[in-house]
């Protein structure tokens, strides 16, 4: 689609200058233009100028969107979600309000295994229908790119079922969807006490089959006490890399497991959670190309410790924020809400939160060359907000301030 967006009161470009991401103090620089316009051709940004400087020719086949009084940001990139699942876990929410811990609930048969049972029982059609609905709602709140993990099947058949659904969403939905294989989300009950056999199943059967069918771009592992050890994590991720998938880690969430250091050693694209990351883990990340994907909504929802974002950014880490949208530990897909929590509980500035939710989120799923900032040559994923300025978005929380969503140059109607 060809489109001119004109009279943008404030254009937040998060310009990268050709770099893959922003790290450390660079995250606080987001490049703001007042009274701007953007020209889009075939879904690509071709020109950015002052308001009124871009005018269609009389014979030009181009639409004009008057964004007078609105603020434009890059579409949010939610680089860590579990948005395909069946069932819900509001009963666990109630139990936590009574003082039960996440670990206690999981030990009693709740947690990941509860969603596993519901997802195994669901049909592909049911998962596709709910997945479509969730992606629609995510886009209404400004998210235009999302990673979606498997991990609620935990058998070869159920994991492939999930990834088939995720890939169908990638093919048919307006959202840019990135599929991640998370067969190592938990040890399923049928392998209780035999985790080494489940790891072998993942490495010798699941990964080669998924790679052959090109069902996932990344492989993730929950590297945590009572889930998968560092040795098991390394075995799984090396098998994935051997089969052409890039590595990600759930790490240092509940304990300081050394997951961040392992992620760096394995050249993982991201290490996610990091609530209990050690000083050594921070130093390793700061000297690497890995993105630290922090999940403030999970800490908020579980009433757990927050990742030390201020320390990590000051040390030079590249930080992204994502929702961790899932039925157990963060039943929210609102990236603006994650930004608010990052600012209030993790000591991030609004500018750092915007960088983390856009450019660095795109880097965490290998897409920052195309997405995550408003720059000439990039995909035209632009969200317009009916707010006085960009800082108002995390400030006035609990409201959806989105006015229009432009995805690949197309103005979406909801």
C-alpha positions in Angstrom: 0.0 0.0 0.0 1.1 3.6 -0.7 0.4 6.0 2.1 1.4 9.4 3.4 0.9 10.0 7.1 0.9 13.8 7.6 0.7 16.3 10.4 2.1 13.9 13.0 2.5 16.1 16.1 5.4 14.0 17.5 7.2 11.3 15.6 9.3 8.9 17.8 11.6 7.2 15.4 13.9 5.2 17.7 16.4 5.6 14.9 19.1 3.1 15.0 21.5 4.6 12.5 21.9 1.1 10.9 22.7 -0.6 14.2 21.0 -3.8 15.2 20.2 -2.6 18.7 20.9 0.0 21.4 22.8 -0.8 24.5 23.5 1.0 27.8 23.0 4.7 27.8 22.2 4.7 24.1 18.8 3.3 25.0 17.8 6.7 26.4 18.1 8.3 22.9 14.9 7.8 20.8 15.1 10.6 18.2 11.9 12.7 18.3 10.6 14.9 15.4 7.9 17.4 15.9 5.3 18.1 13.1 6.4 15.3 10.8 5.2 13.3 7.9 6.1 9.9 6.6 5.8 8.5 3.0 5.3 4.8 2.5 5.6 2.9 -0.8 4.8 -0.8 -1.1 4.8 -1.1 2.7 8.3 0.4 3.0 9.2 3.8 4.5 10.7 5.9 1.7 10.8 9.4 3.2 10.5 11.2 6.5 10.1 15.0 6.5 8.4 17.9 8.2 4.6 18.3 8.1 3.5 19.6 4.7 6.8 18.7 3.0 5.4 15.5 1.5 2.5 16.1 -0.9 1.0 13.6 -3.4 1.1 14.5 -7.0 -2.3 14.9 -8.8 -1.8 11.6 -10.6 -0.2 9.7 -7.7 -2.0 6.6 -6.5 -1.5 7.2 -2.8 -3.7 7.6 0.3 -3.2 10.4 2.8 -3.8 9.9 6.6 -4.1 13.1 8.5 -2.7 12.4 12.0 -3.1 15.9 13.3 -2.5 16.1 17.0 -1.4 12.5 17.3 1.9 10.8 18.4 3.6 8.1 16.3 5.7 5.3 17.6 7.1 2.2 15.9 4.8 -0.8 16.4 5.7 -2.7 19.5 7.7 -5.8 19.2 6.6 -8.4 21.8 9.6 -10.7 21.7 8.5 -13.2 24.4 4.9 -14.6 24.4 3.1 -17.9 24.9 0.0 -16.6 23.0 -1.2 -20.0 21.8 -2.7 -22.0 24.6 -6.0 -23.5 25.8 -7.7 -23.1 29.1 -7.2 -20.5 31.9 -5.8 -20.5 35.4 -7.7 -17.9 37.4 -8.0 -20.5 40.2 -4.2 -20.3 40.6 -4.4 -16.5 40.7 -6.8 -16.8 43.6 -4.5 -19.3 45.3 -1.6 -16.9 45.0 -3.7 -14.2 46.6 -4.1 -16.5 49.6 -0.3 -16.9 49.9 0.5 -20.0 47.8 3.7 -19.7 45.8 4.2 -20.4 42.1 6.3 -23.4 43.0 3.8 -24.8 45.4 1.0 -24.5 42.9 3.2 -26.2 40.2 4.1 -29.1 42.6 0.3 -29.7 43.2 -0.3 -30.2 39.5 -0.9 -26.6 38.5 1.3 -24.3 36.6 2.6 -25.2 33.1 1.3 -28.8 33.4 -2.2 -27.5 33.9 -2.1 -25.6 30.7 -0.4 -28.6 29.1 -3.4 -30.8 29.8 -5.9 -28.3 28.3 -3.7 -27.6 25.2 -3.2 -31.3 24.5 -6.9 -31.7 24.6 -7.7 -28.8 22.3 -8.0 -29.1 18.5 -5.9 -27.1 16.1 -9.1 -25.3 15.0 -9.8 -24.3 18.6 -6.2 -23.1 19.1 -6.2 -21.2 15.9 -9.5 -19.5 16.7 -8.3 -18.3 20.1 -4.8 -17.4 18.7 -6.4 -15.2 16.0 -8.5 -13.4 18.6 -5.5 -12.7 20.9 -3.4 -11.4 18.0 -6.2 -9.1 17.0 -6.4 -7.7 20.5 -2.7 -7.4 20.8 -2.7 -5.3 17.6 -5.4 -3.0 18.9 -3.0 -2.2 21.8 -0.1 -1.3 19.4 1.8 -4.6 19.0 2.6 -5.3 15.4 5.2 -8.1 15.8 5.2 -11.0 18.2 7.2 -14.1 19.0 5.0 -17.1 20.0 6.4 -20.1 21.7 5.2 -23.7 21.8 5.8 -25.5 25.1 2.3 -26.4 26.3 2.2 -29.7 24.4 5.3 -31.5 25.6 4.8 -34.5 23.3 6.1 -34.7 19.7 2.5 -34.6 18.4 1.2 -31.8 20.6 4.3 -29.6 20.1 4.0 -30.0 16.3 0.3 -29.2 16.7 1.1 -25.9 18.4 3.8 -25.0 16.0 1.5 -25.8 13.0 -1.0 -23.3 14.5 1.7 -20.7 15.1 2.9 -21.0 11.5 -0.6 -20.8 10.2 -1.0 -17.5 12.2 2.3 -16.3 10.7 1.0 -17.1 7.2 -2.5 -15.6 7.5 -2.5 -12.9 10.2 -1.5 -9.2 9.8 0.7 -9.6 12.8 4.3 -10.5 12.0 4.7 -13.8 13.9 8.0 -15.5 14.8 7.7 -19.2 16.0 9.8 -20.6 18.8 10.1 -24.2 19.8 9.9 -24.6 23.6 9.5 -28.3 24.0 11.9 -27.9 27.1 9.3 -25.8 29.0 8.9 -28.5 31.7 9.3 -32.3 32.0 5.9 -33.8 31.3 4.4 -36.1 34.0 4.9 -39.2 31.9 8.7 -38.6 32.1 8.7 -37.8 35.8 12.1 -38.9 37.2 13.4 -39.6 33.7 14.3 -36.1 32.5 17.3 -37.5 30.6 15.0 -39.6 28.4 12.8 -36.6 27.7 15.9 -34.5 26.7 16.9 -37.4 24.4 13.4 -37.3 22.8 13.7 -33.6 22.3 17.1 -33.8 20.7 16.8 -36.9 18.7 13.2 -36.7 17.5 11.5 -33.4 18.1 14.2 -31.0 17.0 15.1 -32.8 13.7 11.4 -33.2 12.7 10.6 -29.5 13.5 13.7 -28.3 11.7 13.0 -30.4 8.6 9.5 -28.9 8.4 10.8 -25.4 9.2 8.3 -24.9 12.0 10.4 -22.8 14.2 13.2 -20.2 13.9 14.3 -20.4 17.5 14.7 -23.0 20.2 14.1 -22.0 23.9 14.8 -23.9 27.1 13.5 -23.2 30.7 16.9 -23.4 32.4 15.9 -23.4 36.0 16.0 -25.6 39.2 13.4 -28.4 38.9 13.0 -27.8 35.2 16.2 -28.2 33.0 19.7 -28.1 34.3 22.5 -26.1 32.6 23.9 -29.3 31.2 20.5 -30.4 29.8 19.9 -26.9 28.4 23.3 -26.9 26.6 22.6 -30.3 25.1 19.2 -29.2 23.8 20.4 -25.9 22.4 23.4 -27.4 20.7 21.1 -29.9 19.0 18.9 -27.1 17.9 21.8 -25.1 16.5 23.1 -28.1 14.7 19.7 -28.3 13.0 19.6 -24.6 12.0 17.6 -23.1 14.9 18.9 -20.1 16.9 19.1 -20.3 20.7 17.1 -18.5 23.4 16.9 -19.2 27.1 14.4 -18.7 29.9 17.1 -18.1 32.6 17.7 -16.8 36.1 14.0 -16.4 36.8 13.5 -18.1 40.2 17.2 -18.7 41.1 20.6 -17.5 40.0 21.4 -20.5 37.8 24.2 -19.1 35.6 21.8 -19.1 32.6 22.9 -15.7 31.4 26.6 -16.9 31.2 25.5 -20.1 29.4 23.4 -18.0 26.9 26.5 -15.9 26.1 28.7 -18.9 25.7 26.2 -20.5 23.3 25.8 -17.2 21.3 22.1 -17.1 22.1 20.1 -14.2 20.6 18.4 -13.5 23.9 18.3 -14.5 27.5 14.8 -13.9 29.0 13.6 -13.2 32.5 16.9 -12.4 34.4 15.1 -11.6 37.7 17.8 -13.3 39.7 20.8 -12.7 37.4 24.2 -12.5 39.1 26.7 -9.7 38.7 28.8 -12.2 36.6 25.8 -12.8 34.4 25.3 -9.0 33.9 29.0 -8.6 33.0 28.8 -11.4 30.5 25.7 -10.0 28.8 27.2 -6.5 28.7 30.1 -7.8 26.7 28.0 -9.8 24.3 25.6 -9.5 21.4 22.7 -11.1 23.3 19.6 -9.2 24.3 18.4 -9.3 27.9 14.6 -9.6 27.5 13.0 -8.5 30.7 9.4 -9.4 31.6 8.0 -6.9 34.1 4.5 -8.2 33.8 5.5 -11.6 35.1 7.1 -10.1 38.2 4.1 -7.9 38.8 1.6 -10.7 38.4 3.4 -13.2 40.5 4.6 -10.6 43.1 8.2 -11.7 42.5 11.4 -9.8 42.3 12.0 -7.6 39.3 15.0 -7.9 37.0 17.7 -5.3 37.9 17.1 -3.3 34.7 18.8 -0.1 36.0 22.0 -2.0 36.9 21.9 -3.9 33.6 21.5 -0.8 31.4 24.1 1.1 33.4 26.5 -1.8 32.9 26.0 -1.6 29.1 23.5 -4.4 28.4 21.0 -4.2 25.6 17.6 -4.6 27.3 14.3 -5.5 25.7 10.9 -5.7 27.5 8.1 -8.1 26.5 4.9 -9.3 28.0 5.5 -13.0 28.6 1.7 -13.2 27.8 0.6 -16.6 29.1 -2.3 -18.0 31.3 -0.3 -18.5 34.4 2.3 -15.9 35.1 1.2 -12.9 33.0 -2.3 -12.8 31.6 -1.7 -9.5 29.8 -0.7 -8.7 26.3 -0.5 -4.9 26.8 3.0 -3.6 26.0 2.1 -0.1 27.3 1.4 -1.7 30.7 4.8 -3.4 30.6 6.4 0.0 29.9 4.6 1.5 32.9 5.8 -1.3 35.2 9.3 -1.0 33.8 9.3 2.7 34.6 7.8 2.4 38.1 9.3 -0.8 39.4 12.5 -1.3 37.3 13.8 2.3 37.2 13.8 2.5 33.5 13.1 5.9 31.8 10.2 6.2 29.4 12.8 6.6 26.6 14.6 3.4 27.6 11.2 1.5 27.9 10.3 2.6 24.3 13.6 1.4 22.9 13.2 -1.8 24.8 9.7 -2.4 23.5 10.6 -1.6 19.9 14.1 -1.8 18.4 15.6 -4.0 21.0 12.6 -6.3 21.0 13.1 -6.7 17.3 16.8 -7.5 17.8 15.8 -10.2 20.3 14.0 -12.1 17.5 16.5 -11.2 14.7 14.2 -8.7 12.9 15.7 -5.3 13.7 16.9 -4.8 10.2 13.2 -4.5 9.1 11.2 -3.7 12.2 11.5 -1.8 15.5 12.1 1.8 14.3 10.7 4.3 11.9 13.5 4.8 9.4 13.8 5.0 5.6 14.1 1.4 4.2 12.3 -0.3 7.1 8.8 -1.8 7.1 6.1 0.7 7.8 4.8 -0.5 11.2 3.6 2.7 12.8 1.1 3.2 15.6 -0.6 6.5 16.2 -1.7 7.5 19.7 -4.3 10.0 20.7 -2.1 11.5 23.4 -0.3 14.9 23.9 3.2 13.4 23.9 5.0 10.0 24.0 5.6 10.1 27.8 1.9 10.2 28.3 1.6 6.5 27.1 3.2 4.8 30.1 2.0 7.6 32.4 -1.7 7.2 31.8 -1.7 3.5 32.3 -4.7 1.1 32.1 -6.1 2.9 29.0 -5.7 2.0 25.4 -4.6 5.2 23.7 -4.1 3.7 20.2 -5.9 5.8 17.5 -4.7 4.0 14.3 -2.4 1.0 13.6 -0.4 1.0 10.3 1.0 -2.4 9.5 3.3 -2.8 6.5 1.8 0.5 5.2 -1.8 -0.7 5.5 -4.2 1.2 7.9 -5.9 -1.5 9.8 -9.6 -1.4 10.7 -10.8 -3.2 13.8 
